[in-house]
Amino acid sequence: MRVAGFPFRRGERPVVQLESLIRAIPDFPIPGILFRDITPLLADPDGFKAMVDLFVEKYRGSKIDYVVGIEARGYMLGAPVAYALKAGFIPVRKPGKLPGEKYTEEYELEYGTNTLEIHADAVGKGKRVLVIDDLLATGGTMAATLRLLARLGADIAGVGVLIELAALKGRAALPNVDVTSFISY
């Protein structure tokens, strides 16, 4: 599923090429959900670089102290973005994976509930944070992450996602936050 000529094909926007590397998996993880699988994009060296470059170009010059990635695909996008922006990387984890003192936040998914955790000392008050994830759906996961960061006193510089499922209106769960998405379904 490799697209020749990345990062740019004559007359075509890079996001169109990236979209060609995302496959739709019906009825995953439960019946009725159409899962957007980015693993082919992650596996394509040129596609992966082009994707990271989109985030870096958008946030270069934003004086980001930390990039926060949400488990697990947010790590795959957020860590290389943090590296390129010369920022630290902070993981937001699912329960039971962080040692030491942590904050916990429960949230609703489009198909159930879950919990996220962050170290209590992960971000100092007033530090500029960019939150990265692969997908924005209902906004529950991202809103829970933002609540965790608010408890730490972080200054949210923005939210960046590769994919937005616009019909699920996830932006409505993120008032007063600058949200950037590159691909919308």
Backbone as a chain_set.jsonl record, in Angstrom:
{"seq": "MRVAGFPFRRGERPVVQLESLIRAIPDFPIPGILFRDITPLLADPDGFKAMVDLFVEKYRGSKIDYVVGIEARGYMLGAPVAYALKAGFIPVRKPGKLPGEKYTEEYELEYGTNTLEIHADAVGKGKRVLVIDDLLATGGTMAATLRLLARLGADIAGVGVLIELAALKGRAALPNVDVTSFISY", "coords": {"N": [[0.818, -1.181, 0.0], [2.051, 1.182, -0.547], [2.675, 4.56, -1.375], [4.029, 6.017, -4.076], [6.426, 8.653, -4.534], [6.142, 10.342, -2.312], [7.025, 13.153, -0.289], [5.274, 14.7, -1.837], [3.034, 14.636, -4.508], [2.637, 15.563, -7.839], [0.289, 18.119, -8.213], [-1.335, 17.221, -6.163], [-2.511, 17.383, -2.834], [-0.612, 16.853, 0.194], [-2.136, 15.663, 2.291], [-4.074, 14.215, 0.954], [-2.622, 12.126, -0.105], [-1.775, 10.948, 2.29], [-4.228, 10.137, 3.314], [-4.803, 8.069, 1.582], [-3.382, 6.023, 2.671], [-4.689, 5.176, 4.884], [-6.796, 2.821, 6.249], [-10.172, 1.618, 6.292], [-11.854, -0.172, 8.721], [-14.554, -2.107, 9.145], [-16.94, -2.595, 11.824], [-15.246, -2.698, 14.093], [-13.958, -1.675, 17.168], [-16.264, -2.889, 17.985], [-19.486, -4.05, 16.761], [-20.896, -1.875, 14.323], [-19.122, 0.24, 14.512], [-16.867, 2.088, 12.544], [-13.669, 1.681, 12.09], [-10.804, 3.671, 11.791], [-7.876, 2.843, 10.535], [-4.569, 3.49, 11.073], [-2.243, 2.069, 10.785], [-1.119, 1.17, 8.255], [-0.206, 3.642, 7.284], [1.647, 4.367, 9.26], [3.511, 2.394, 8.754], [4.577, 3.057, 6.318], [7.422, 4.573, 5.286], [7.817, 7.117, 3.992], [5.244, 8.175, 4.102], [4.796, 8.233, 6.877], [6.753, 10.111, 7.636], [5.814, 12.364, 6.22], [3.371, 12.774, 7.54], [4.194, 13.378, 10.199], [5.629, 15.693, 9.602], [3.549, 17.439, 8.843], [2.319, 18.055, 11.333], [4.526, 19.2, 12.66], [5.146, 21.435, 11.049], [2.814, 22.923, 11.391], [2.921, 23.602, 14.151], [5.424, 24.652, 14.622], [7.377, 27.185, 16.033], [5.556, 27.791, 17.995], [6.325, 27.752, 20.593], [6.341, 25.424, 22.315], [6.446, 23.606, 25.274], [5.974, 20.984, 26.121], [4.899, 18.009, 24.489], [1.996, 16.189, 24.623], [1.013, 12.909, 24.464], [-1.63, 10.659, 23.799], [-2.411, 7.471, 24.992], [-2.788, 4.821, 22.733], [-1.918, 5.336, 20.187], [-1.454, 8.047, 20.058], [1.062, 8.286, 21.11], [2.704, 7.381, 19.076], [2.514, 9.372, 17.179], [2.915, 11.722, 18.653], [5.47, 11.564, 19.965], [7.583, 11.728, 17.908], [6.911, 14.28, 16.967], [7.324, 15.883, 19.228], [10.102, 15.539, 19.488], [11.004, 16.782, 17.087], [10.132, 19.387, 17.561], [11.709, 20.077, 19.622], [10.815, 19.638, 22.225], [9.672, 18.342, 25.394], [8.284, 15.041, 25.986], [5.205, 13.783, 27.095], [3.456, 11.076, 28.352], [0.016, 10.144, 28.375], [-1.699, 7.777, 30.104], [-3.417, 4.58, 30.16], [-5.246, 3.025, 32.898], [-3.264, 1.819, 35.686], [-0.666, 1.722, 34.667], [1.182, 3.634, 35.261], [3.683, 4.407, 37.576], [3.946, 5.694, 40.943], [2.696, 8.928, 42.189], [-0.333, 10.026, 40.771], [-2.802, 11.561, 38.625], [-6.203, 10.867, 37.893], [-8.721, 10.362, 35.435], [-11.977, 9.741, 34.427], [-13.829, 8.902, 31.473], [-16.212, 9.049, 28.719], [-16.591, 6.928, 25.928], [-17.499, 6.496, 22.438], [-18.46, 3.978, 22.521], [-18.554, 3.021, 25.169], [-16.961, 3.298, 28.438], [-13.904, 4.659, 29.837], [-10.683, 5.141, 31.412], [-8.154, 7.54, 32.099], [-4.738, 8.352, 32.957], [-2.238, 10.504, 34.413], [1.052, 11.44, 35.405], [1.39, 13.117, 38.515], [3.303, 15.075, 38.674], [3.941, 15.74, 36.09], [3.744, 18.009, 34.402], [4.686, 21.331, 34.786], [3.149, 24.203, 36.329], [1.747, 26.552, 34.111], [3.276, 25.783, 31.915], [3.616, 25.397, 28.406], [1.613, 23.344, 26.467], [1.112, 20.951, 23.95], [-1.327, 18.855, 22.733], [-1.477, 15.716, 21.267], [-3.079, 13.378, 19.172], [-4.255, 10.489, 17.347], [-6.878, 10.567, 16.403], [-9.962, 12.346, 16.508], [-13.03, 11.848, 17.813], [-15.843, 11.615, 19.446], [-14.831, 13.333, 21.286], [-14.436, 12.729, 23.927], [-12.132, 11.377, 25.007], [-10.109, 13.254, 24.491], [-11.104, 15.487, 25.886], [-11.014, 14.512, 28.52], [-8.251, 14.259, 28.822], [-7.517, 16.951, 28.626], [-8.74, 17.91, 30.938], [-7.18, 16.594, 32.868], [-4.721, 17.864, 32.389], [-5.398, 20.484, 33.022], [-5.68, 20.272, 35.77], [-3.039, 20.106, 36.439], [-2.184, 22.615, 35.883], [-1.378, 23.356, 33.346], [-0.767, 25.226, 30.33], [-2.683, 25.17, 27.585], [-1.597, 24.914, 24.434], [-2.614, 23.969, 22.103], [-4.541, 21.482, 20.295], [-3.833, 18.744, 18.366], [-4.811, 16.595, 15.818], [-4.651, 13.811, 13.621], [-6.859, 12.721, 12.241], [-10.28, 13.593, 11.999], [-13.501, 12.754, 12.965], [-15.978, 14.215, 11.816], [-18.806, 14.181, 11.926], [-19.382, 13.25, 14.46], [-19.0, 15.343, 16.126], [-16.885, 16.097, 17.928], [-15.39, 18.387, 18.506], [-17.079, 20.034, 19.905], [-16.906, 19.19, 22.513], [-14.63, 20.351, 23.347], [-14.345, 23.175, 24.187], [-13.078, 26.502, 23.686], [-10.52, 25.77, 22.877], [-7.848, 25.505, 20.625], [-8.169, 23.549, 17.893], [-6.684, 21.396, 15.606], [-7.103, 19.521, 12.728], [-6.141, 17.235, 10.183], [-7.243, 15.48, 8.341], [-10.559, 14.844, 7.499], [-13.46, 12.976, 8.091]], "CA": [[0.0, 0.0, 0.0], [2.987, 2.292, -0.572], [2.397, 5.598, -2.351], [5.298, 6.524, -4.61], [6.547, 10.085, -4.721], [5.922, 11.145, -1.117], [5.824, 13.654, 0.343], [4.381, 15.446, -2.71], [2.755, 14.155, -5.852], [2.249, 16.731, -8.616], [-1.123, 18.461, -8.252], [-2.113, 16.609, -5.091], [-2.134, 17.814, -1.488], [-0.05, 15.74, 0.978], [-3.134, 14.949, 3.088], [-4.751, 13.249, 0.085], [-1.743, 10.962, -0.148], [-1.84, 10.301, 3.597], [-5.534, 9.489, 3.412], [-4.77, 6.819, 0.817], [-2.705, 5.018, 3.496], [-5.546, 4.884, 6.039], [-7.842, 1.895, 5.825], [-11.391, 1.566, 7.102], [-12.163, -1.519, 9.189], [-15.907, -2.084, 9.706], [-17.307, -3.393, 13.001], [-14.15, -2.848, 15.039], [-13.82, -2.844, 18.024], [-17.576, -3.507, 18.196], [-20.361, -3.849, 15.602], [-21.4, -0.527, 14.096], [-18.025, 1.213, 14.506], [-15.96, 2.033, 11.397], [-12.358, 2.018, 12.654], [-9.824, 4.226, 10.847], [-6.612, 2.187, 10.882], [-3.416, 4.227, 10.557], [-1.014, 1.258, 10.762], [-0.43, 1.235, 6.962], [0.475, 4.929, 7.212], [2.82, 4.278, 10.128], [4.47, 1.465, 8.143], [5.138, 3.654, 5.109], [8.403, 5.556, 5.767], [7.562, 8.449, 3.454], [3.964, 8.614, 4.641], [4.994, 8.56, 8.287], [7.487, 11.376, 7.68], [4.921, 13.434, 5.765], [2.401, 13.004, 8.596], [4.881, 14.089, 11.283], [5.959, 17.019, 9.092], [2.349, 18.278, 8.91], [2.195, 18.544, 12.705], [5.674, 20.052, 12.988], [4.983, 22.707, 10.346], [1.708, 23.648, 12.015], [3.223, 24.067, 15.502], [6.759, 25.25, 14.717], [7.289, 28.577, 16.462], [4.502, 27.948, 19.003], [6.961, 27.719, 21.917], [5.786, 24.275, 23.022], [7.332, 23.004, 26.275], [5.728, 19.542, 26.142], [3.867, 17.382, 23.674], [1.316, 15.136, 25.363], [0.429, 11.891, 23.598], [-2.623, 9.825, 24.474], [-2.192, 6.043, 24.724], [-1.433, 4.444, 22.403], [-1.5, 5.91, 18.901], [-0.943, 9.392, 20.303], [2.512, 8.184, 21.343], [3.372, 7.183, 17.784], [2.538, 10.665, 16.508], [3.401, 12.771, 19.534], [6.902, 11.492, 20.292], [8.427, 12.35, 16.893], [6.601, 15.706, 16.899], [8.051, 16.485, 20.347], [11.524, 15.542, 19.117], [11.231, 17.793, 16.059], [9.883, 20.707, 18.14], [12.636, 20.223, 20.753], [9.97, 19.689, 23.414], [9.563, 17.085, 26.121], [7.111, 14.229, 25.657], [4.488, 13.303, 28.281], [2.406, 10.111, 28.013], [-1.209, 9.965, 29.149], [-1.806, 6.322, 30.059], [-4.587, 3.88, 30.683], [-5.02, 2.732, 34.324], [-2.357, 0.79, 36.175], [0.599, 1.673, 33.937], [2.094, 4.668, 35.744], [4.046, 4.3, 38.993], [3.986, 6.954, 41.673], [1.487, 9.729, 42.322], [-0.923, 10.346, 39.477], [-4.187, 12.015, 38.551], [-7.034, 9.951, 37.112], [-9.923, 10.971, 34.879], [-12.831, 8.817, 33.682], [-14.505, 9.546, 30.346], [-17.06, 8.191, 27.901], [-16.274, 6.686, 24.526], [-18.708, 6.264, 21.663], [-18.889, 2.598, 22.765], [-18.318, 2.606, 26.553], [-16.213, 4.244, 29.269], [-12.52, 4.308, 30.08], [-9.996, 6.009, 32.362], [-6.8, 7.96, 31.744], [-3.922, 8.808, 34.081], [-1.019, 11.258, 34.141], [1.83, 11.676, 36.621], [1.021, 14.355, 39.198], [4.369, 16.063, 38.471], [4.318, 15.668, 34.671], [3.805, 19.325, 33.765], [4.667, 22.442, 35.733], [2.149, 25.239, 36.111], [2.061, 27.546, 33.091], [4.038, 25.232, 30.785], [2.81, 25.3, 27.173], [1.438, 21.944, 26.115], [0.4, 20.566, 22.729], [-1.848, 17.498, 22.876], [-1.527, 15.05, 19.966], [-3.655, 12.039, 19.084], [-4.509, 10.121, 15.957], [-8.254, 10.732, 15.963], [-10.959, 13.01, 17.341], [-14.367, 11.328, 17.511], [-16.808, 12.338, 20.289], [-14.082, 14.293, 22.091], [-14.343, 12.296, 25.315], [-10.743, 11.089, 25.381], [-9.352, 14.506, 24.486], [-11.603, 16.324, 26.984], [-10.468, 13.958, 29.766], [-6.836, 14.636, 28.841], [-7.445, 18.383, 28.931], [-9.069, 18.065, 32.37], [-5.98, 16.205, 33.613], [-3.71, 18.919, 32.227], [-5.872, 21.654, 33.782], [-5.356, 20.008, 37.18], [-1.606, 20.348, 36.592], [-1.903, 24.024, 35.616], [-0.776, 23.519, 32.019], [-1.324, 26.167, 29.361], [-2.911, 24.363, 26.382], [-1.241, 25.636, 23.209], [-3.444, 23.46, 21.021], [-4.814, 20.059, 20.139], [-3.619, 18.328, 16.99], [-5.184, 15.221, 15.486], [-4.542, 13.493, 12.208], [-8.18, 12.443, 11.685], [-11.454, 14.023, 12.744], [-14.79, 12.219, 12.531], [-16.727, 15.455, 11.991], [-20.213, 13.92, 12.248], [-19.512, 12.964, 15.888], [-18.961, 16.65, 16.791], [-15.95, 16.085, 19.046], [-14.92, 19.742, 18.84], [-18.009, 20.628, 20.876], [-16.448, 18.796, 23.85], [-13.349, 21.024, 23.573], [-14.536, 24.618, 24.016], [-11.954, 27.413, 23.951], [-9.247, 25.119, 22.573], [-7.528, 25.495, 19.209], [-8.1, 22.161, 17.421], [-6.273, 21.228, 14.215], [-7.16, 18.164, 12.158], [-5.662, 17.262, 8.808], [-8.145, 14.658, 7.518], [-11.885, 14.808, 8.085], [-14.431, 12.031, 7.514]], "C": [[0.869, 1.255, 0.0], [2.621, 3.268, -1.679], [3.727, 6.177, -2.803], [5.27, 8.047, -4.681], [6.246, 10.927, -3.495], [7.123, 12.035, -0.924], [4.885, 14.407, -0.597], [4.264, 14.778, -4.074], [2.199, 15.349, -6.618], [0.726, 16.912, -8.611], [-1.959, 17.894, -7.119], [-1.589, 17.094, -3.745], [-1.57, 16.617, -0.714], [-1.104, 14.976, 1.771], [-3.911, 13.942, 2.253], [-3.923, 11.975, 0.0], [-1.765, 10.211, 1.182], [-3.144, 9.532, 3.747], [-5.564, 8.163, 2.659], [-4.105, 5.688, 1.59], [-3.484, 4.667, 4.76], [-6.657, 3.956, 5.57], [-9.002, 1.912, 6.82], [-11.701, 0.114, 7.428], [-13.566, -1.491, 9.816], [-16.044, -3.005, 10.924], [-16.135, -3.694, 13.931], [-14.074, -1.585, 15.879], [-15.145, -3.532, 18.354], [-18.421, -3.278, 16.943], [-20.893, -2.412, 15.536], [-20.337, 0.551, 14.081], [-17.191, 0.997, 13.25], [-14.613, 2.577, 11.877], [-11.446, 2.531, 11.549], [-8.443, 3.764, 11.293], [-5.442, 2.914, 10.237], [-2.154, 3.369, 10.465], [-0.369, 1.196, 9.38], [0.331, 2.549, 6.778], [1.738, 4.923, 8.065], [3.914, 3.413, 9.51], [5.155, 2.04, 6.916], [6.122, 4.76, 5.517], [8.139, 6.973, 5.267], [6.249, 9.018, 3.983], [4.076, 9.032, 6.087], [5.705, 9.901, 8.433], [6.583, 12.535, 7.277], [3.896, 13.784, 6.84], [3.033, 13.81, 9.744], [5.19, 15.52, 10.846], [4.757, 17.957, 9.104], [2.186, 18.886, 10.302], [3.314, 19.542, 13.036], [5.532, 21.417, 12.319], [3.881, 23.549, 10.97], [2.136, 24.296, 13.338], [4.63, 24.629, 15.678], [6.594, 26.727, 15.097], [6.23, 28.83, 17.529], [5.028, 27.875, 20.434], [6.351, 26.646, 22.808], [6.831, 23.747, 24.01], [7.223, 21.48, 26.261], [4.692, 19.168, 25.088], [3.315, 16.235, 24.507], [0.693, 14.194, 24.345], [-0.481, 10.991, 24.393], [-2.434, 8.382, 24.029], [-3.212, 5.534, 23.719], [-0.987, 5.111, 21.102], [-1.012, 7.345, 19.038], [0.543, 9.411, 20.601], [3.261, 8.137, 20.015], [3.473, 8.481, 16.996], [3.235, 11.709, 17.369], [4.892, 12.751, 19.803], [7.779, 12.082, 19.186], [8.15, 13.845, 16.715], [7.339, 16.435, 18.019], [9.542, 16.599, 20.026], [11.818, 16.68, 18.132], [11.035, 19.211, 16.587], [10.816, 21.019, 19.305], [11.874, 20.434, 22.06], [10.063, 18.353, 24.146], [8.316, 16.337, 25.683], [6.516, 13.671, 26.948], [3.422, 12.305, 27.832], [1.207, 10.229, 28.954], [-1.567, 8.502, 28.967], [-3.167, 5.826, 30.51], [-4.245, 3.403, 32.101], [-3.993, 1.625, 34.586], [-1.002, 0.743, 35.51], [1.6, 2.731, 34.382], [2.41, 4.432, 37.214], [3.949, 5.673, 39.655], [2.651, 7.685, 41.707], [0.975, 10.151, 40.953], [-2.326, 10.894, 39.658], [-4.928, 11.091, 37.6], [-8.285, 10.678, 36.646], [-10.694, 9.921, 34.085], [-13.555, 9.585, 32.578], [-15.331, 8.523, 29.585], [-16.533, 8.131, 26.48], [-17.58, 6.554, 23.759], [-19.247, 4.855, 21.881], [-18.58, 2.115, 24.177], [-17.637, 3.69, 27.364], [-14.785, 3.741, 29.438], [-11.939, 5.322, 31.066], [-8.606, 6.325, 31.834], [-6.078, 8.44, 32.994], [-2.711, 9.581, 33.572], [-0.271, 11.412, 35.459], [1.49, 13.045, 37.194], [2.064, 15.451, 39.004], [4.798, 16.17, 37.01], [4.546, 17.027, 34.03], [3.757, 20.397, 34.841], [3.628, 23.487, 35.342], [2.641, 26.247, 35.065], [2.872, 27.037, 31.911], [3.106, 25.059, 29.585], [2.824, 23.866, 26.656], [0.643, 21.82, 24.816], [-0.036, 19.124, 22.916], [-2.044, 16.912, 21.489], [-2.189, 13.684, 20.122], [-3.94, 11.746, 17.619], [-5.882, 10.552, 15.487], [-9.094, 11.474, 16.996], [-12.325, 12.504, 16.896], [-15.377, 12.142, 18.323], [-16.137, 13.392, 21.159], [-13.889, 13.879, 23.538], [-12.925, 12.061, 25.795], [-9.935, 12.378, 25.482], [-9.798, 15.408, 25.631], [-11.069, 15.827, 28.326], [-8.993, 14.32, 29.91], [-6.68, 16.107, 29.2], [-7.805, 18.664, 30.389], [-7.876, 17.676, 33.241], [-4.929, 17.31, 33.558], [-4.099, 20.193, 32.964], [-5.548, 21.485, 35.265], [-3.881, 20.255, 37.466], [-1.23, 21.806, 36.341], [-1.273, 24.293, 34.271], [-1.506, 24.586, 31.215], [-1.461, 25.398, 28.046], [-2.66, 25.216, 25.143], [-2.09, 25.18, 22.029], [-3.623, 21.96, 21.121], [-4.625, 19.75, 18.66], [-3.981, 16.868, 16.809], [-5.005, 15.012, 13.993], [-5.925, 13.431, 11.575], [-9.26, 13.0, 12.607], [-12.695, 13.384, 12.123], [-15.817, 13.32, 12.791], [-18.178, 15.228, 12.415], [-20.429, 13.65, 13.73], [-19.329, 14.207, 16.754], [-18.056, 16.7, 18.03], [-15.439, 17.449, 19.443], [-15.807, 20.405, 19.889], [-17.614, 20.289, 22.313], [-15.167, 19.515, 24.252], [-13.484, 22.536, 23.408], [-13.27, 25.395, 24.376], [-10.592, 26.773, 23.753], [-9.052, 25.154, 21.06], [-7.31, 24.043, 18.769], [-7.72, 22.167, 15.941], [-6.423, 19.767, 13.842], [-6.761, 18.285, 10.699], [-6.561, 16.483, 7.846], [-9.481, 14.592, 8.229], [-12.763, 13.808, 7.329], [-15.803, 12.408, 8.025]], "O": [[0.443, 2.293, 0.507], [2.293, 2.857, -2.793], [4.463, 6.758, -2.007], [4.212, 8.65, -4.865], [6.105, 12.143, -3.626], [8.202, 11.666, -1.389], [3.772, 14.733, -0.185], [5.258, 14.409, -4.699], [1.362, 16.079, -6.085], [-0.025, 15.998, -8.952], [-3.178, 18.067, -7.111], [-0.38, 17.204, -3.54], [-2.0, 15.485, -0.938], [-0.99, 13.76, 1.918], [-4.361, 12.922, 2.776], [-4.468, 10.872, 0.031], [-1.771, 8.98, 1.201], [-3.157, 8.409, 4.25], [-6.272, 7.238, 3.056], [-4.241, 4.522, 1.218], [-2.982, 3.936, 5.613], [-7.373, 4.261, 4.616], [-8.832, 2.182, 8.009], [-11.801, -0.727, 6.535], [-13.751, -0.92, 10.891], [-15.373, -4.031, 11.039], [-16.033, -4.787, 14.487], [-14.124, -0.493, 15.315], [-15.159, -4.62, 18.929], [-18.103, -2.398, 16.142], [-21.282, -1.824, 16.545], [-20.619, 1.679, 13.676], [-16.845, -0.137, 12.919], [-14.445, 3.785, 12.047], [-11.325, 1.905, 10.496], [-7.911, 4.234, 12.298], [-5.326, 2.956, 9.013], [-1.096, 3.882, 10.102], [0.86, 1.168, 9.316], [1.405, 2.56, 6.175], [2.781, 5.419, 7.639], [5.101, 3.665, 9.715], [6.212, 1.553, 6.516], [5.695, 5.787, 6.044], [8.228, 7.927, 6.039], [6.159, 10.209, 4.278], [3.526, 10.057, 6.49], [5.313, 10.731, 9.252], [6.59, 13.579, 7.929], [3.582, 14.958, 7.035], [2.465, 14.803, 10.198], [5.032, 16.456, 11.63], [4.919, 19.152, 9.348], [1.943, 20.086, 10.436], [3.065, 20.596, 13.621], [5.771, 22.444, 12.953], [4.013, 24.769, 11.065], [1.747, 25.431, 13.614], [4.99, 25.043, 16.78], [5.753, 27.426, 14.531], [6.027, 29.976, 17.928], [4.247, 27.933, 21.384], [5.9, 26.928, 23.918], [7.968, 23.473, 23.626], [8.223, 20.771, 26.372], [3.742, 19.908, 24.833], [4.068, 15.413, 25.029], [-0.062, 14.62, 23.472], [-0.163, 10.599, 25.516], [-2.312, 8.102, 22.837], [-4.403, 5.809, 23.865], [0.193, 5.418, 20.937], [-0.229, 7.81, 18.208], [1.215, 10.418, 20.379], [4.307, 8.765, 19.851], [4.417, 8.67, 16.229], [4.048, 12.489, 16.873], [5.522, 13.806, 19.865], [8.662, 12.882, 19.497], [9.053, 14.599, 16.353], [7.92, 17.495, 17.784], [10.16, 17.635, 20.267], [12.764, 17.444, 18.322], [11.694, 20.14, 16.121], [10.731, 22.09, 19.907], [12.228, 21.28, 22.881], [10.487, 17.352, 23.569], [7.406, 16.915, 25.087], [7.241, 13.149, 27.795], [2.568, 12.648, 27.014], [1.362, 10.39, 30.165], [-1.723, 8.025, 27.843], [-3.946, 6.54, 31.142], [-3.07, 3.38, 32.469], [-3.871, 0.656, 33.837], [-0.239, -0.19, 35.758], [2.744, 2.728, 33.929], [1.493, 4.272, 38.02], [3.879, 6.693, 38.97], [1.617, 7.146, 41.312], [1.743, 10.576, 40.089], [-2.953, 10.715, 40.702], [-4.36, 10.593, 36.628], [-8.842, 11.505, 37.369], [-10.145, 9.288, 33.184], [-13.857, 10.769, 32.729], [-15.185, 7.314, 29.765], [-16.093, 9.129, 25.909], [-18.652, 6.505, 24.362], [-20.369, 4.557, 21.473], [-18.365, 0.92, 24.377], [-17.722, 4.87, 27.023], [-14.49, 2.566, 29.215], [-12.628, 6.248, 31.496], [-7.962, 5.487, 31.202], [-6.703, 8.875, 33.961], [-2.224, 9.354, 32.464], [-0.893, 11.506, 36.517], [1.322, 14.014, 36.453], [1.75, 16.633, 39.152], [5.898, 16.64, 36.721], [5.444, 17.181, 33.202], [2.885, 20.371, 35.709], [3.279, 23.629, 34.17], [3.774, 26.726, 35.118], [3.132, 27.801, 30.981], [1.96, 24.632, 29.729], [3.876, 23.263, 26.44], [-0.365, 22.499, 24.619], [0.786, 18.261, 23.222], [-2.689, 17.519, 20.634], [-1.908, 12.939, 21.06], [-3.876, 12.631, 16.766], [-6.061, 10.872, 14.311], [-8.956, 11.258, 18.2], [-12.729, 12.703, 15.75], [-15.731, 13.251, 17.922], [-16.815, 14.258, 21.712], [-13.248, 14.597, 24.305], [-12.558, 12.504, 26.883], [-9.176, 12.576, 26.43], [-8.961, 16.031, 26.284], [-10.708, 16.635, 29.181], [-8.54, 14.65, 31.006], [-5.808, 16.467, 29.99], [-7.231, 19.562, 31.005], [-7.588, 18.343, 34.235], [-4.321, 17.646, 34.574], [-3.235, 20.906, 33.475], [-5.183, 22.449, 35.937], [-3.508, 20.575, 38.595], [-0.083, 22.194, 36.561], [-0.689, 25.357, 34.068], [-2.702, 24.817, 31.396], [-0.453, 25.014, 27.452], [-3.427, 26.132, 24.845], [-2.265, 25.924, 21.063], [-2.967, 21.273, 21.903], [-5.196, 20.424, 17.803], [-3.517, 16.006, 17.555], [-5.189, 15.936, 13.2], [-6.154, 14.008, 10.512], [-9.17, 12.893, 13.83], [-12.911, 13.463, 10.914], [-16.447, 13.357, 13.848], [-18.719, 16.015, 13.191], [-21.547, 13.805, 14.22], [-19.482, 14.143, 17.974], [-18.425, 17.277, 19.053], [-15.086, 17.658, 20.604], [-15.342, 21.238, 20.667], [-17.955, 21.029, 23.235], [-14.667, 19.322, 25.36], [-12.802, 23.122, 22.567], [-12.501, 24.995, 25.25], [-9.615, 27.178, 24.382], [-9.979, 24.867, 20.303], [-6.371, 23.388, 19.223], [-8.346, 22.849, 15.13], [-5.934, 18.882, 14.544], [-7.009, 19.305, 10.056], [-6.623, 16.804, 6.659], [-9.537, 14.317, 9.428], [-12.802, 13.796, 6.098], [-16.791, 11.759, 7.68]]}, "num_chains": 1, "name": "protein.A"}
